[in-house]
Amino acid sequence: MPTNKLWIEHTERAAWDSVEALRERLLKAESRLQALAAGVDRFPQLLDLLEEAKQKHAPDAQGHDEIVARLLARIEKLQAELDARKPPESTQVSFTSLPPRPRLDSDDLDERSALRDDDMELGDFVQTMQRRAGALEAARDLNRLLSSAEQKLDDLTELEGSALREAAVELAILAGRIHGASRR
């Protein structure tokens, strides 16, 4: 028998490591057994439900694990089909009018008269957009919307007066729809 002190310590440490590993395995096995024991009274119901699911959804499955795997695959497939059937959200462009401006003192009237004219023009522009937003075709294809916007931009150089204003309104509505389509 070896009497080397290092050899004895090494052998003793290996033995204790083995004992600790066996204790861990024993604790793990006991916890699994306790988890199974808690639901033992419901096993017959669980097995009946698995057999029913096998007959309906996986008749050629070999074991309970294969039945559960096929049921999970079927759930994922049906969820994907449901997600694909959801209609795309329609793009709604809303143009709100400007809030009323506070009253100005007489000193401010001269300075702000030019700004009021701009605000009135902007308000008219918004109202025109509100009226026309429903009249234009509601395309949902982003590429189609972009090509329509490019065409309108090309036409702007040839237009004047009211036709130019109408084209600007249509271009603004297209920009709103492009913004909505790009968010999807």
N, C-alpha and C positions, 0 to 999 in steps of 0.2 A: 504494500500500500504506500502511495507517495506521501511523503511528509513535508513536501515543499509548501511553505505557508502561502505563497501566491497561488499555487495550484488549488489549494483548499478553498481560498477565498473566491477564486474564479468559479469553481464547481458549486460552491454554496450560492453565489449570486445567480448563476444559471438556473439552479433549482428554484430559487425564490421568483425569478422572472417567469418560469414555467407555471408556478403556483398562481401568480398574479394573472397570467393569461387565462388559466383555467377558471379562476374566480370571475373574470370579466365575461367569459363565455357562458358560465353558469347564470350570472345575473341577467344577461341578455336573453337566454333561453327562458328564464323564469318570467321576465317581463312580457315576452311574446305569449307565453302560456296564459298569463293573467289577462292579456288583451283578448285572447281567443275565448277564455272562460267567461268573460263578461257577456258575450253575445251568443253563448251556446244554445240558449233556449229559443233564439230566433233563427238558428241555422236551417231548420226544416222549411221555414217560410222563404228564406233566402234561396235555398236550393230549388224550391218550387217556382219562384220567380225567374231564376236563371233558366230552368227547363222551359218555362213558357216563352221567355225571350228567345231561346234557341229555336223553338218550333216556329215562331213568327218571323224572326229576323236573321237567324244563322243556322239553318237546318243541318248543314254539313260540318259544323264546328265540332272539334274533337274533345275539347276540354272546357272547363269553366273560364279559364284565362282567355281562351280564344273567343268565347262568347262575349266576354266583356270588351275585348279588343275590337271585335267587329261592331259592337254597339257604339263604342266611342267613335270609330271611323264613320259610322252612319250619322251620328250626331254632327260631326264636323262637316260632312258633306251637305246635310240638310241646312246647317247654319250658313254655309257658303252660298247655297241656292237662295236662301231667304235674303241674304245681304245683296245678292245680284238682282233680285226682283224689286228691291226698293227703288221707287222712282227718284230721279235726280231732283234736287231742290230747285224750284223755279227761281230765277233771278228777278227780284223786284227792285226797280229803281225808284227811289222816293226823292222828290225835290221839294223841300220845305221852303216856305216863304220866309223872308227876313223878319225878325221881330221889329215891332214899331220902335222908332228912334225917340229918345226923350226930346222934349221941347227945348228949343234953343233960345237964348237971349237975343235981343236985337243986335248986340255987338257981334255976335257970332254968325249972323245971317250972311253977311257979305263974304266972310271967309269960307263958309261952308256951302254956299249956294252951288258951287261946282260939284262938291261931293254928293249933294242931294240928287243932282241930275244923273250922276253915275249910279247911285243907289236905285233910282227909279228905273234906269235902263236895265240894271241887274235884276230888279224885281220883275220887269216885263219879260226878260229873258227866262227867268225861272218859271213864270206862269205859262209861257209858250212851251217850255219843255214839259211841264205837267200835262198840258193838253195833248201834246204830240207823242208822249211816251207810250201811250196805249195804242196809237195808230200805227206805229212802225212794227214790222215783223219782228217777233221775239226769237231770234236765232240763238241756239245754245252752243253751237260749235265755235270754239275760240278762233280757229283758223278762218272760218267764214266771216266772223265779226271783224277780224283784223284786216282781211282783204276789203271788206266794205268800207272800213275806216280809211284805208289807203286810197281807195277810189274817191271817197268824199274829199280827202285832202288834195288830191290831184285836181279835182273839179273847182276848188275854191279860187284858183287864180283866174278863172274865166267868168266868175260870177260878180254881180254888183247889186247894191241896194237890198231889196227885200229878199231876193233869191240868195244872196250871201248870208243874210240873217237866218233864213230857213235852213241852209246847209250847215251853219254853225250850230243850230239847235239839234239837227240830226246827228252831227258829229259828237256833240256833248252826250246825247242819249246813247250813242254807240260806245262812247268811252265808259259810261256807267255800266253798260252790259258787258263790256270786255272786262272791267274790274270784277264784276260778279262771276263771270265764267272762269276767270283765272283763279278765283278763290276756291273753286271746286276741285 
